[in-house]
C-alpha cells in the first residue's frame, strides 16, 4: 500500500519517567507492533561536551517523548497506560492536546534532524550573527537566545519544550575562507 506521512498524522507529547525514555520507547514500539498500530515515538537526544571537551549525550526533553499516530484512539491510550514508565499524554489522558501550528512545524524540523543531535558547525559573522553550516541548528537560527563561545554552546528557545525551559546545544566554530 501507499503510506502517507504529514498532514494525515496526529502528534502528541507523552510524559514518562525521567531516565526511562529509551526503555519506554522500546516497550511502546513492541506493543504497537503486536497490535498493528501505526505509531511512531521520538526521543530526542543531543550531544554536549564536558569542560574537557569530551562529548556525551543528554536528552533534549528529559521525561518526554513525542508521539505520532494516524488517530489517537482509546485503544492506543489504553496501550500506552499499560506500559511501565508511562505518566500521561499532555495535557492529560482525558484531554490530550494535539501538537499543531508553529509547534508542529518545529516538531517536523526536529524529526527531520533525527533523534540524535550532534554538534552543529557554525560561523560567526559580523554584527554577532551566526551562520549555521551543518547540524541540528540548521533551521533553528531564529530561535537562538544566547551564545556561549567559551563553552561552545548555543541556547535556543523552542515552543515544544513542555517545561518551557530553554535548551543548550553544542556547536563548533568553523572558519570559512571566502574565495
BAMITI-385505 format. One record per residue (C-alpha): residue number from 1; residue in one letter; x negated, y, z negated. Coordinates in steps of 0.1 Angstrom, whole numbers, always signed. Example, Ala and Ser with C-alpha at 12.3 -4.5 7.8 and 13.67 -1.06 7.14 Angstrom:
% residues 2
+------+------+-------+-------+-------+
| resi | resn |    xx |    yy |    zz |
+------+------+-------+-------+-------+
|    1 |    A |  -123 |   -45 |   -78 |
|    2 |    S |  -137 |   -11 |   -71 |
+------+------+-------+-------+-------+
END
This chain:
% residues 179
+------+------+-------+-------+-------+
| resi | resn |    xx |    yy |    zz |
+------+------+-------+-------+-------+
|    1 |    X |    +0 |    +0 |    +0 |
|    2 |    X |    -9 |   +36 |    +2 |
|    3 |    X |   -19 |   +52 |   -31 |
|    4 |    X |   -13 |   +89 |   -38 |
|    5 |    X |   -31 |  +109 |   -63 |
|    6 |    X |   -25 |  +145 |   -70 |
|    7 |    X |    +9 |  +161 |   -73 |
|    8 |    X |   +27 |  +128 |   -80 |
|    9 |    X |    +8 |  +123 |  -111 |
|   10 |    X |   +15 |  +135 |  -146 |
|   11 |    X |   -13 |  +144 |  -171 |
|   12 |    X |   -12 |  +144 |  -209 |
|   13 |    X |   -36 |  +147 |  -237 |
|   14 |    X |   -40 |  +119 |  -263 |
|   15 |    X |   -53 |  +123 |  -298 |
|   16 |    X |   -73 |   +93 |  -310 |
|   17 |    X |   -95 |   +86 |  -340 |
|   18 |    X |  -127 |  +106 |  -335 |
|   19 |    X |  -157 |   +83 |  -327 |
|   20 |    X |  -134 |   +56 |  -312 |
|   21 |    X |  -127 |   +74 |  -279 |
|   22 |    X |  -147 |   +50 |  -258 |
|   23 |    X |  -133 |   +19 |  -276 |
|   24 |    X |   -97 |   +32 |  -273 |
|   25 |    X |  -101 |   +38 |  -236 |
|   26 |    X |  -112 |    +2 |  -230 |
|   27 |    X |   -83 |   -12 |  -250 |
|   28 |    X |   -58 |   +10 |  -233 |
|   29 |    X |   -71 |    +1 |  -198 |
|   30 |    X |   -68 |   -36 |  -206 |
|   31 |    X |   -32 |   -31 |  -220 |
|   32 |    X |   -22 |   -12 |  -189 |
|   33 |    X |   -37 |   -37 |  -166 |
|   34 |    X |   -17 |   -65 |  -182 |
|   35 |    X |   +15 |   -45 |  -177 |
|   36 |    X |    +6 |   -35 |  -142 |
|   37 |    X |   +10 |    +2 |  -151 |
|   38 |    X |    -8 |   +28 |  -130 |
|   39 |    X |   -25 |   +48 |  -157 |
|   40 |    X |   -59 |   +63 |  -159 |
|   41 |    X |   -78 |   +76 |  -190 |
|   42 |    X |  -105 |  +102 |  -190 |
|   43 |    X |  -130 |  +105 |  -219 |
|   44 |    X |  -154 |  +134 |  -211 |
|   45 |    X |  -190 |  +134 |  -224 |
|   46 |    X |  -217 |  +160 |  -220 |
|   47 |    X |  -255 |  +158 |  -221 |
|   48 |    X |  -271 |  +182 |  -246 |
|   49 |    X |  -308 |  +184 |  -256 |
|   50 |    X |  -323 |  +183 |  -291 |
|   51 |    X |  -346 |  +211 |  -302 |
|   52 |    X |  -374 |  +188 |  -290 |
|   53 |    X |  -358 |  +186 |  -255 |
|   54 |    X |  -346 |  +150 |  -258 |
|   55 |    X |  -313 |  +145 |  -240 |
|   56 |    X |  -283 |  +130 |  -259 |
|   57 |    X |  -246 |  +125 |  -251 |
|   58 |    X |  -218 |  +141 |  -271 |
|   59 |    X |  -180 |  +141 |  -265 |
|   60 |    X |  -167 |  +172 |  -247 |
|   61 |    X |  -134 |  +170 |  -267 |
|   62 |    X |  -141 |  +148 |  -298 |
|   63 |    X |  -109 |  +129 |  -307 |
|   64 |    X |   -92 |  +135 |  -274 |
|   65 |    X |   -87 |  +116 |  -241 |
|   66 |    X |   -68 |  +128 |  -211 |
|   67 |    X |   -42 |  +105 |  -196 |
|   68 |    X |   -29 |  +103 |  -160 |
|   69 |    X |    +2 |   +83 |  -150 |
|   70 |    X |   +29 |   +83 |  -124 |
|   71 |    X |   +55 |   +88 |  -151 |
|   72 |    X |   +53 |   +87 |  -188 |
|   73 |    X |   +79 |   +60 |  -196 |
|   74 |    X |   +90 |   +49 |  -231 |
|   75 |    X |   +72 |   +16 |  -223 |
|   76 |    X |   +39 |   +35 |  -218 |
|   77 |    X |   +43 |   +54 |  -251 |
|   78 |    X |   +50 |   +21 |  -269 |
|   79 |    X |   +19 |    +5 |  -253 |
|   80 |    X |    -2 |   +35 |  -265 |
|   81 |    X |   +12 |   +34 |  -300 |
|   82 |    X |    +2 |    -3 |  -304 |
|   83 |    X |   -34 |    +4 |  -296 |
|   84 |    X |   -56 |    +7 |  -326 |
|   85 |    X |   -70 |   +43 |  -330 |
|   86 |    X |   -40 |   +60 |  -314 |
|   87 |    X |   -28 |   +91 |  -332 |
|   88 |    X |    -4 |  +108 |  -309 |
|   89 |    X |    +3 |  +123 |  -275 |
|   90 |    X |    +1 |  +161 |  -277 |
|   91 |    X |   +23 |  +179 |  -288 |
|   92 |    X |   +38 |  +148 |  -304 |
|   93 |    X |   +52 |  +115 |  -293 |
|   94 |    X |   +88 |  +128 |  -291 |
|   95 |    X |   +78 |  +159 |  -273 |
|   96 |    X |   +48 |  +150 |  -250 |
|   97 |    X |   +36 |  +181 |  -232 |
|   98 |    X |   +26 |  +176 |  -196 |
|   99 |    X |    -5 |  +194 |  -186 |
|  100 |    X |    +4 |  +219 |  -158 |
|  101 |    X |    -7 |  +251 |  -141 |
|  102 |    X |   -41 |  +266 |  -150 |
|  103 |    X |   -48 |  +237 |  -174 |
|  104 |    X |   -41 |  +212 |  -147 |
|  105 |    X |   -64 |  +230 |  -122 |
|  106 |    X |   -91 |  +229 |  -148 |
|  107 |    X |   -85 |  +193 |  -157 |
|  108 |    X |   -88 |  +183 |  -120 |
|  109 |    X |  -121 |  +202 |  -118 |
|  110 |    X |  -132 |  +182 |  -150 |
|  111 |    X |  -121 |  +149 |  -134 |
|  112 |    X |  -139 |  +159 |  -102 |
|  113 |    X |  -171 |  +164 |  -122 |
|  114 |    X |  -168 |  +129 |  -136 |
|  115 |    X |  -167 |  +117 |  -172 |
|  116 |    X |  -204 |  +121 |  -179 |
|  117 |    X |  -215 |  +157 |  -176 |
|  118 |    X |  -252 |  +160 |  -170 |
|  119 |    X |  -273 |  +191 |  -171 |
|  120 |    X |  -264 |  +220 |  -148 |
|  121 |    X |  -291 |  +237 |  -128 |
|  122 |    X |  -287 |  +275 |  -129 |
|  123 |    X |  -305 |  +305 |  -115 |
|  124 |    X |  -304 |  +338 |  -134 |
|  125 |    X |  -296 |  +367 |  -111 |
|  126 |    X |  -299 |  +405 |  -117 |
|  127 |    X |  -271 |  +421 |  -139 |
|  128 |    X |  -270 |  +390 |  -161 |
|  129 |    X |  -252 |  +369 |  -135 |
|  130 |    X |  -257 |  +332 |  -134 |
|  131 |    X |  -256 |  +312 |  -102 |
|  132 |    X |  -248 |  +275 |  -107 |
|  133 |    X |  -267 |  +254 |   -82 |
|  134 |    X |  -255 |  +220 |   -94 |
|  135 |    X |  -239 |  +201 |  -123 |
|  136 |    X |  -207 |  +203 |  -143 |
|  137 |    X |  -208 |  +241 |  -145 |
|  138 |    X |  -201 |  +243 |  -107 |
|  139 |    X |  -167 |  +258 |  -105 |
|  140 |    X |  -167 |  +269 |  -142 |
|  141 |    X |  -189 |  +300 |  -137 |
|  142 |    X |  -159 |  +323 |  -145 |
|  143 |    X |  -154 |  +305 |  -178 |
|  144 |    X |  -189 |  +313 |  -192 |
|  145 |    X |  -187 |  +331 |  -225 |
|  146 |    X |  -223 |  +333 |  -235 |
|  147 |    X |  -257 |  +320 |  -226 |
|  148 |    X |  -285 |  +309 |  -250 |
|  149 |    X |  -316 |  +308 |  -228 |
|  150 |    X |  -339 |  +297 |  -256 |
|  151 |    X |  -318 |  +266 |  -264 |
|  152 |    X |  -308 |  +260 |  -227 |
|  153 |    X |  -271 |  +262 |  -235 |
|  154 |    X |  -241 |  +279 |  -219 |
|  155 |    X |  -209 |  +283 |  -239 |
|  156 |    X |  -177 |  +281 |  -219 |
|  157 |    X |  -141 |  +288 |  -227 |
|  158 |    X |  -116 |  +263 |  -215 |
|  159 |    X |   -78 |  +262 |  -217 |
|  160 |    X |   -80 |  +225 |  -221 |
|  161 |    X |   -95 |  +222 |  -255 |
|  162 |    X |   -68 |  +212 |  -279 |
|  163 |    X |   -87 |  +227 |  -308 |
|  164 |    X |   -91 |  +260 |  -289 |
|  165 |    X |  -129 |  +259 |  -296 |
|  166 |    X |  -155 |  +269 |  -271 |
|  167 |    X |  -178 |  +242 |  -255 |
|  168 |    X |  -215 |  +242 |  -252 |
|  169 |    X |  -231 |  +227 |  -220 |
|  170 |    X |  -267 |  +223 |  -213 |
|  171 |    X |  -285 |  +239 |  -184 |
|  172 |    X |  -319 |  +241 |  -168 |
|  173 |    X |  -332 |  +272 |  -153 |
|  174 |    X |  -345 |  +269 |  -117 |
|  175 |    X |  -364 |  +294 |   -97 |
|  176 |    X |  -351 |  +297 |   -62 |
|  177 |    X |  -375 |  +311 |   -37 |
|  178 |    X |  -356 |  +330 |   -12 |
|  179 |    X |  -370 |  +325 |   +23 |
+------+------+-------+-------+-------+
END
